[in-house]
Amino acid sequence: MLQQVNGHNPDSDAQSGKSLREDLQEFLGREAPLHQLDDLTKVNPVTLETVLRCLQARYMADTFYTNAGCTLVALNPFKPVPQLYLPELMREYHAAPQPQKLKPHVFSVGEQTYRNVKSLIEPVNQSIVVSGESGAGKTWTSRCLMKFYAVVAASPTSWESHKIAERIEQRILNSNPVMEAFGNACTLRNNNSSRFGKFIQLQLNRAQQMTGAAVQTYLLEKTRVACQASSERNFHIFYQICKGASEDERLQWHLPKGAAFSWLPNPERNLEEDCFEVTREAMLHLGIDTPTQNNIFKVLAGLLHLGNIQFADSEDEAQPCQLMDNAKCSVRTSALLLQLPEDMLLETLRIRTIRAGRQQQVFRKPCSQTECDTRRDCVAKLVYARLFDWLVSVINSSICADPGSWTTFIGLLDVYGFESFPDNSLEQLCINYANEKLQQHFVAHYLRAQQEEYTVEGLEWSFVNYQDNQACLDLIEGSPISICALINEECRLNRPSSAAQLQTRIESALAGSLCLGHNKLSREPSFVVVHYAGPVRYHTAGLVEKNKDPVPPELTVLLQQSQDPLLMVLFPINPKEKIQEEPFGQSRAPVLTVVSKFKASLEQLLQVLHSTTPHYIRCIKPNSQGQAQTFLQEEVLSQLEACGLVETIHISAAGFPIRVSHQNFVERYDLLRRLRPRILSGPHSPYPAKECSEQSPHSEEATLQPLLQDILHTLPALTQAAATPGDSDEATPAPVHCGRTKVFMTDSMLEILEHGRAQVLEQCARCIQGSWRLYQHRKQQRQRRAAVLIQAAIRSWLARKHIERLHTAATTIKRAWQKWRIRMAFLASEELDGVEEHFSQAPCSSRSSPKPLIQTRLLGAIIRLWPLGLVLANAATGIQGFQRKLVVWACLQLPRDSPRSYTVQIAQQDQAGVTSIRALPQGSIKFHYRKSPLRYADICPEPSPYSVTGFNQILLEKHRLIHV
């Protein structure tokens, strides 16, 4: 029963009648502020239910990262969120003075590790452990971290080193799609599940610039090549070559469209990971040229055709198994692609070689149908495993730096998550064993070390009960008897293993273990292991054979006969192998099993993790269907319990996350002694002597103790000053403890100390700033007076120059205008005089009679005003009546008879200008206004003596008008 809900204590009577769920609902009724809690240690009380509701509120608000003490919780959004991973956001976290003050993000963890390597006097290697179930987003998180480090750790100064850093960055990023294509597959829980573990080592030089990287892989699930569970798929690369190959490549690799392959289930599903071009481009950047790529894809196509070889039981055991229908074509195609002799391939698959006796006599025995299928699958697994290891070595040779060029590294551990399927075998046992070891590493490094450090320092601490999985590890790997030991023993006995017999041995030998369960309802031989994340049932059928991982020597000899360039590299003919065959056959040396190799590599990995400063990212899957905005409480609750997240929050919230050595504490906060009250500390001091648990015997510690006491006695005044006015009476000192070698405090106390230090620095800064500002003010006053004098002189000189230029320009314009006006007046008078002369000399018709005086004056007015008439005649609207007729007479030089004998018609168009004027036979005149598109088209080349000329010459079509 909860006693406190968000600081509110209900009445005992009302609380006794409520269940735990009702209390939680009351607490979660005020869910609005939950999505604003960036740290799960701030929820109150810290229980699985309250943490669950806080994560749900943040998930529904599209906030997918939350702190849990020193651990980052990452919820898989199951939808693209590009704004969360922009390069601008990376630079924001990298440039922030305190990245921890920003919102929780995977970039904040990356920046913290990078600054730890960069700031420490003796840099310590850093490691980030990304854990979670399959499909929780571990691969995506590791990919984002690699992009972040490639951006922030590649900032060289010279252009040459900049090019090198860009090449390294591109190769490191390109290693992801290649390894995901060859090592990831679609499972029931995840479309891009990593079927291998990898530890990526990002190498940094003394300047904290990325110089290279190295990749180490663990336990590739090579059985997936030949055996896929229902509704699951093979590795991504097989689907990429079948869907993305061109027509020529399909012909070359014998992959026609619509072809069916036994080892290629569910080809109709289209995933984002089926992008063939991305893989090819990444391989090209890693130094794998196009011919080598085509050779790799040809070998993979040969493995697909190898899977279509089906055998039928032979009636006679002395005869080899027969091929099924259409299998001969698959044998021929597979041998052609792998460049193996067809007869030798078929013979090796159907007949096994046995060496017996001291003379190592060779016997040939036909294999059964099951043995033929096993040998066929073994060839495919052997080729693919060697190919994957070769790709990893190529990637390392491309991105790895020289040992002397780097000093520190940041490790990214991305391992398979906890798995529990309907059919679990050796692969799931090894995967869950690795997760148990990583969980123990987390428990040992953080939870235990946290409490033990408080005990060593002499602090009073109420221990938190955490979930220890040592019993489960003893069951799996313990000595002398454990599950792994029993399986390895079955392999050494070299006898046919029975699934029921193995189950009986495990249950009888390990009956006293609490983590070994029993499933009496199961019809198949199996055993149950109660892991930290829940019970898992493992089938014993085929467990010993998978652990042996036998490779018949004749299969290796067969692949060594290949003429394919890639297979010749993967399977070289080593003379030492022939020398070692004889003693191997005679001796009873223990066989190196899959479990033994995996256990050795896992121990090596843990040694690397123990030598680094670890950081943890817990990936949580909101639902198993991969749907966005869907938060299933039951599934998330089981994951929170499995990863020990609540215990982490308990220790982080109730403990002291800030630990500073005495020397560093005094060096940083010695300024606070200026704020110490002038009252000597006595028995009534709020910080009694228990704050320092013991006086150190060392002289240095003895000199630091008085300084520590002086600083600690300033805390009551700082706490009271930091408290709000309403709570000043109830202000109590924040928890801080002085241990034997360190000072332990909470985040709130650190803020109070930093605030007090900032006040002291502010006082000192004010004195410095006051003197500096006074000096600057006086200096600016002198400079201002000098500037005013200089500006006044320059402005007056510029004003005079400007006025002079204006006067000069005005005089020039005035003179030019006067010259032009005089010239125009002269030309106008000359033209008008010439027109009068023409009119006076023109011969008169015999029919015309002497003109009266008024008509002569009218003619003179027309001649003088003809320019104005020309303008009016061109106007679309304007004068009408008699004045317009005068304009027409002046322009056309009509006979000086009575104007009543003629009718003038004017046809106006939209375009301005006069193209021609035609006189109609009936005596009417029609104007056509149109602008010619040609330059100088309006100028008459040969003017007649009777034409009217002026400033604007117009081409007129002249026709003699018939007198009506």
Secondary structure, DSSP 8 states (H G I E B T S, - for coil): --S-BTTB---HHHHHT--HHHHHHHHHTT-GGGGG-SBGGGSSS--HHHHHHHHHHHHHTT--EEEETTEEEEE--SS--GGGG-HHHHHHHHH-S-GGGS---HHHHHHHHHHHHHH-SS---EEEEEEESTTSSHHHHHHHHHHHHHHHT---SSHHHHHHHHHHHHHHHHHHHHHHHHHEE--SS-TTEESSEEEEEEEE-TTS-EEEEEEEEE---GGGGT---TT---BHHHHHHHHH--HHHHHHHT--TT---TT---TT---TT--HHHHHHHHHHTT--HHHHHHHHHHHHHHHHHHT--EE--SSTTS--EE-TTHHHHHHHHHHHHT--HHHHHHHHHEEEEEETTTTEEEEEE--HHHHHHHHHHHHHHHHHHHHHHHHHHHHHHH---GGG--EEEEEEE-------SSB-HHHHHHHHHHHHHHHHHIIIIIIHHHHHHHHTT-----------HHHHHHHH-SSS-HHHHHHHHHHHTS---HHHHHHHHHHHTTT-TTEE--TT-SS-EEEEEETTEEEEEE-TTHHHHHH----HHHHHHHHT---HHHHHHS---HHHHHHHHHHHH-------HHHHHHHHHHHHHHHHHTSEEEEEEEE-S-TT--TT---HHHHHHHHHHTTHHHHHHHHHHS--EEEEHHHHHHHHGGGGGG--SS---TT-SS-GGGB-S--SSHHHHHHHHHHHHHHTTHHHHHHHHS-GGGSTT-----EEE-SSEEEE-HHHHHHHHHHHHHHHHHHHHHHHHHHHHHHHHHHHHHHHHHHHHHHHHHHHHHHHHHHHHHHHHHHHHHHHHHHHHHHHHHHHHHHHHHHHHHHHS---TT-----HHHHHHHHHHHHTHHHHHHHHH-SS---THHHHHHHHHHHT--SS-GGG-EEEEE--SS-SEEEEEE-TTSEEEEEE---SSTTTTS-SS--TT----SS------------
